[in-house]
Amino acid sequence: MGRHALWRLIQAAPLLLLISLISFLLLYLIPGDPALVAAGPGASADVVAQVRHNMGLDRPFAVQLGLFYARLLHGDLGRSLVLGQPVAEAILQRAPVTLWISLYSLVLTIILGLAAGIAAAVRHNSWVDQIVSVVALLGVSLPNFWLALVMIVIFSVQLGWFPTGGYVAPTTSLAGWFATATMPAVALALLQIGLLTRITRATMLDVLRQDYIRTARAKGLGEALVVGRHALANTMIPIVTVVGIILSVLLSGSVVIETVFAVPGVGALLGNAILARDYPMIQGGLLFVAATLLLLNVGIDVLYAAFDPRVRLGGDDP
Amino acid sequence: MIPLLRHRSFMLGLVLFAAVALVALAAPFIVDADPARMALRLRFKPPSSEFLFGTDNLGRSMLARVCYGGRLSLAIGLAVVALNAVFGVLIGALAGYVPRLDGALMRLSDALMAFPAVLLAIGIAAALGPTASTAVIALAIVYIPRTARILRASVLVVRRLDFVEAARAIGCGHLRIVARHILPNCLAPLIVQLSFVFAYAVLSEAVLSFLGLGAPPSVPSWGILISEGRGYIREAPWLTVVPGIAIAMTVLGLNLMGDGFRDVLDPRLRVEQI
């Protein structure tokens, strides 16, 4: 188990290097002089020169790349042009907000997605199956920021159940956190619930056709036990891998959803950085999210092996 | 073709998508109002028989703006699909057919795919500046590795089949083997993938526009319409609701078509209707 985890981490290292290289090169995609663009229209020559110096653009390419990695190894992602604060510090300050909302959303996704998928598979071709399939397909087809806006109109403006935006930390007030985090978490979850429902349904249908399920039924086990114990265990295996995709969708969705609900998390930080053309923040934010996802996926891989010993025993372990 | 026409959800998807595409294409013939014509005394008219989708903050007809907006959103989606078809196939075929290139190309695609799709598109579009063509480039860069990977997987399977061996034995060149014998047999997964790329591209373009990274605001794409309507969501919710429904219809139609293509063309991937 430990060796498997270590091997996965070693495999992730070159990918991490490439990811950081891509986020470094993003700056060179800017047409013309990045310093001029970052300083904004009408900036004086002195300001542009200062911005160029701050971004390290007045040095040769190789030196810039070397400095980027030297700083990265010290956890330094550069300094935000707008906030005047180190990028890493700004991200870490806001990370708990995004983490709590993402967790809330993930819990909603797993509970509702699994329940709907299992219900649809168990009642295959019934009205339950039809409704679940249609709703799940709608879930993956609706733009989530649009849904967020529609939710604000219905639940905040019309019904007055939730505030239109803002955020209260769970450590300050748990009730306040639920009030402010529920709508963003639901808006983020809807797409993933659709995704998870479709996959759970398909996997469960597959598992329910296998011989050992027939055997379980033949020896007289109740349907609840057959589905809940025997079938669910094998349904979980492909689902664990989907969690990686779900996390990826969650983190990218947070940019728009946090912007819509004015939640002060990493997503909104990135959204504002885009509007302000704060390139070090965009670079650092992207790198942070991609690296976090990569490490989470390594974790999921290890978890996958724990669920399914075939992965751990076979495959490409050294 | 006939199994596709008998596939219920494919046909529903086709109808949904064709309806949206026809309205967008025929916009000048369907709506007589100019999407940019302002009439301040007609501001914020709710949907009525005179203005089917109401009017916006400057008195412009939302029907005209949504119909014309569809042209840009669909054109961007189509351009992303075209770039995916060209470069995804090229890179996928190279990686699948030339083992020496496989490792490098796939590691690069791994790195690009490690970023969440929308987030990488946001990063690229933010660097390139907000125009419709940068949205296309950004979305193409994001989805090409995914298409290439799917094509590579099929090329790896097809290149080991007997008829490819036979073609090689009678002296066909590599280019002929790939273009005439391998690629035609990899079309099914490609078509399935491209229909989903179209759907993702329309959705992601809306996200980019909403964040101010798509087409400039003078040209109404659906994402921009939603973003403009956001400021008036209390007094005029139709400004936001209508373009959102247009996006949902398009993406739902494309997803249903993608499911249908997969069921009929590539039964191995058939997971939905086991």
Chai-1 contact restraints between the chains, C-beta under 6 A:
chainA,res_idxA,chainB,res_idxB,connection_type,confidence,min_distance_angstrom,max_distance_angstrom,comment,restraint_id
A,L15,B,D110,contact,1.0,0.0,6.0,A-B,restraint_1
A,L15,B,A111,contact,1.0,0.0,6.0,A-B,restraint_2
A,L15,B,A114,contact,1.0,0.0,6.0,A-B,restraint_3
A,L18,B,A111,contact,1.0,0.0,6.0,A-B,restraint_4
A,I19,B,A111,contact,1.0,0.0,6.0,A-B,restraint_5
A,I19,B,A114,contact,1.0,0.0,6.0,A-B,restraint_6
A,I22,B,A111,contact,1.0,0.0,6.0,A-B,restraint_7
A,L26,B,G123,contact,1.0,0.0,6.0,A-B,restraint_8
A,L26,B,A127,contact,1.0,0.0,6.0,A-B,restraint_9
A,L29,B,A127,contact,1.0,0.0,6.0,A-B,restraint_10
A,L29,B,L128,contact,1.0,0.0,6.0,A-B,restraint_11
A,I30,B,A127,contact,1.0,0.0,6.0,A-B,restraint_12
A,S141,B,A248,contact,1.0,0.0,6.0,A-B,restraint_13
A,S141,B,V251,contact,1.0,0.0,6.0,A-B,restraint_14
A,S141,B,L252,contact,1.0,0.0,6.0,A-B,restraint_15
A,S141,B,N255,contact,1.0,0.0,6.0,A-B,restraint_16
A,L142,B,A248,contact,1.0,0.0,6.0,A-B,restraint_17
A,P143,B,L203,contact,1.0,0.0,6.0,A-B,restraint_18
A,P143,B,A206,contact,1.0,0.0,6.0,A-B,restraint_19
A,P143,B,I247,contact,1.0,0.0,6.0,A-B,restraint_20
A,F145,B,F210,contact,1.0,0.0,6.0,A-B,restraint_21
A,W146,B,I226,contact,1.0,0.0,6.0,A-B,restraint_22
A,W146,B,G244,contact,1.0,0.0,6.0,A-B,restraint_23
A,L149,B,I233,contact,1.0,0.0,6.0,A-B,restraint_24
A,L149,B,T240,contact,1.0,0.0,6.0,A-B,restraint_25
A,V153,B,I233,contact,1.0,0.0,6.0,A-B,restraint_26
A,V153,B,P237,contact,1.0,0.0,6.0,A-B,restraint_27
A,V157,B,R234,contact,1.0,0.0,6.0,A-B,restraint_28
A,A202,B,V271,contact,1.0,0.0,6.0,A-B,restraint_29
A,A202,B,E272,contact,1.0,0.0,6.0,A-B,restraint_30
A,L205,B,I274,contact,1.0,0.0,6.0,A-B,restraint_31
A,D206,B,I274,contact,1.0,0.0,6.0,A-B,restraint_32
A,S248,B,P116,contact,1.0,0.0,6.0,A-B,restraint_33
A,L251,B,P116,contact,1.0,0.0,6.0,A-B,restraint_34
A,S252,B,P116,contact,1.0,0.0,6.0,A-B,restraint_35
A,S252,B,V118,contact,1.0,0.0,6.0,A-B,restraint_36
A,S252,B,L119,contact,1.0,0.0,6.0,A-B,restraint_37
A,V256,B,V207,contact,1.0,0.0,6.0,A-B,restraint_38
A,I274,B,A126,contact,1.0,0.0,6.0,A-B,restraint_39
A,I274,B,L211,contact,1.0,0.0,6.0,A-B,restraint_40
A,L275,B,G212,contact,1.0,0.0,6.0,A-B,restraint_41
A,I282,B,G123,contact,1.0,0.0,6.0,A-B,restraint_42
A,I282,B,A126,contact,1.0,0.0,6.0,A-B,restraint_43
A,L286,B,G123,contact,1.0,0.0,6.0,A-B,restraint_44
A,A290,B,A114,contact,1.0,0.0,6.0,A-B,restraint_45
A,A290,B,F115,contact,1.0,0.0,6.0,A-B,restraint_46
A,L294,B,A114,contact,1.0,0.0,6.0,A-B,restraint_47
